[in-house]
Amino acid sequence: MKFKFLMPLCITLTVIILFHYTKIFAVKLYPVAVNFVICTVFWSSLFTKETIIQKFAKALDGELNDFGLVYTKNLTYIWCVFLLINFLISVWTIFLNEHIWAIYNGFISYILLGTLFIVEYTIRRILKKKKIL
């Protein structure tokens, strides 16, 4: 299936168009639902044999050493906290002006998400270079 990415893209564009051309309150719940689901997936993975980040790391890099297992588990906690805070802010913005909602949920939250990912990726590359990870 070459075009798996089209479904989320189409859903996102539909939500944006609906929000722009209508005043549907439920459209504001989209980022809340997405943040809630992703946070729940990450949080629930903490109670399994391998966290979701450990699964990603193993798929990319093969088996993890003891430090790598602890590092990825702690990283899962960090992502859970970030996603929970992002979820709570998304809920709060529902009750604010549409412009504030759009700026946070359509721009700021993505900048924050990207920043966390880039910082973590940079740390991971440094640890791999030093042969710690």
C-alpha positions in Angstrom: 0.0 0.0 0.0 2.0 3.0 -1.3 -0.5 5.6 -0.3 -1.1 4.9 3.4 -0.3 8.5 4.2 -3.3 9.8 2.2 -5.9 8.8 4.8 -4.6 10.9 7.7 -3.9 13.7 5.2 -7.4 13.6 3.8 -8.9 13.6 7.3 -6.8 16.5 8.4 -7.7 18.5 5.4 -11.4 17.8 5.9 -11.2 18.9 9.5 -9.4 22.1 8.4 -12.0 22.8 5.7 -14.9 22.1 8.0 -13.5 24.4 10.6 -12.8 27.2 8.2 -16.2 27.2 6.5 -18.4 26.3 9.4 -18.7 26.9 13.1 -18.8 23.2 14.1 -17.7 23.0 17.7 -16.9 19.3 17.4 -14.1 20.1 14.9 -12.2 21.7 17.9 -12.2 18.3 19.5 -10.0 16.7 16.8 -6.6 17.7 18.4 -8.0 16.7 21.8 -8.9 13.3 20.5 -5.6 12.8 18.7 -3.5 13.9 21.7 -5.6 11.7 24.0 -5.2 8.6 21.8 -1.5 9.0 21.3 -0.9 9.7 25.0 -2.9 6.6 25.9 -0.9 4.4 23.5 2.4 5.6 24.9 1.2 5.4 28.6 -0.3 1.9 28.1 2.9 0.7 26.6 4.7 1.4 29.9 2.8 -1.6 31.3 3.9 -4.0 28.6 7.1 -6.0 28.1 8.4 -3.3 25.7 7.4 0.3 25.5 6.4 1.6 22.1 9.6 3.6 21.9 11.6 0.4 22.6 9.8 -1.3 19.8 10.7 1.6 17.4 14.3 1.6 18.6 14.6 -2.2 18.1 13.1 -1.9 14.6 15.6 0.8 13.7 18.7 -0.3 15.5 18.3 -3.9 16.4 18.6 -5.2 20.0 19.1 -2.6 22.8 21.7 -2.9 25.6 20.7 -2.4 29.2 21.3 1.3 29.0 19.2 1.5 25.8 16.3 -0.2 27.5 16.4 2.2 30.5 16.9 5.2 28.2 13.9 4.3 25.9 11.7 3.5 28.9 12.5 6.9 30.5 12.0 8.5 27.1 8.5 7.0 27.0 7.8 8.7 30.3 9.0 12.0 28.9 6.7 11.7 25.8 3.8 10.7 28.0 4.2 13.9 30.1 4.6 16.0 26.9 1.5 14.4 25.3 -0.5 14.9 28.5 0.4 18.5 28.8 -0.4 19.0 25.0 -3.7 17.2 25.5 -4.6 19.5 28.5 -3.7 22.7 26.6 -5.7 21.4 23.6 -8.7 21.0 25.9 -8.2 24.5 27.3 -8.0 26.1 23.9 -11.5 24.7 22.9 -13.0 27.4 25.1 -10.8 30.2 23.8 -11.1 32.3 20.7 -10.8 30.3 17.4 -7.7 32.2 16.4 -5.9 31.1 19.6 -7.2 27.6 19.2 -5.9 27.5 15.6 -2.5 29.0 16.5 -1.8 26.6 19.3 -3.3 23.4 17.7 -2.2 24.1 14.2 1.2 25.6 14.8 2.6 25.8 18.3 1.9 22.2 19.3 3.7 21.0 16.1 6.7 23.2 16.8 6.9 21.8 20.4 6.5 18.2 19.1 9.2 18.7 16.5 11.5 20.4 19.0 11.2 17.4 21.5 11.8 15.0 18.7 14.8 16.8 17.4 16.4 17.2 20.8 15.8 13.5 21.6 17.2 12.5 18.2 20.3 14.6 18.7 20.9 13.1 22.1 20.4 9.6 20.7 22.9 10.2 17.9 25.5 11.6 20.4 25.0 8.5 22.7 25.3 6.2 19.7 28.5 8.0 18.5 30.0 7.5 22.0 28.9 3.8 21.9 26.8 4.2 25.0 23.5 3.4 23.3 
